[in-house]
Amino acid sequence: MKINELISDFKIFMTIEEEQILQKLKKPVKLASLSEHDQFKIQYMIRKSLVTKIGMETPTVVANEKYQD
């Protein structure tokens, strides 16, 4: 038996606050333009693969296409 047969639906847990931030990121947004609290949350969301970071010097963040509604 394969794992894919056992797991019918795989979802990454998101808090309500993370869902609200994800709604803001439907379009690319400069990370520096967000509040410090949102930046901290987004860094965690990047690790969870909910958000994609583009660039290094002035990074832009956007919601991962799998999690956009």
N, C-alpha and C positions, 0 to 999 in steps of 0.2 A: 504494500500500500504506500502510495506517495503522499508527501506532505500536502501537495496541492489538492488532493482528494479529501484530506481531513479539514483543511481550512477553506471554507467556501467564500469568506469575505475578509480581507485584511485591511484594517484602517488604523491610522496613526492617531492616538489620543490627542485631542486639542481642548484646551480650556476655552471658556467663553471669551476671555480676553484675547486669546490667540485667534479665534474665529473673527472677532471684530477687526483686529489688525490685518488679517488676511483679506478682508473686504476692502480695506484701504489700498491694498497692493494689487489691484486688478490691472493698473497701468504702472510702468516702471517709475520708481520714486528714488531720489537721491537719499542715501542713508543719513547724511548729515542734516537734511532738512527735517528729520523727525525728532521728537523729544528724546531725551536721554533714556527714559523708561522704555519707550517703544524700541529704541535701538538695542537695548539689553534683551528685550523679548525677541526681537528679530534675530539676534545672534543665536539664541537658543533654537529658534524655528529653522534657521539655516542648518543647524546640526541634525534636526529632525527631518530634513529634506522637504519641509513645507514651503520654504522660500528659497529662491535662487539669487545669489549675489553675482553681479556682473562688474568686473573691474577691480582694481586694487587701490589706486591712489584716491579716487573719488567714487567709491562704489555706488552702484545703483542696485536696488533690490526689487524683485517682482515675485508674485505668488507663483509657485510651481503649477504648471498647467494641469496636473492631475487633481489639484485641490481647488481649482476655480469653479465656482458654481455657475 
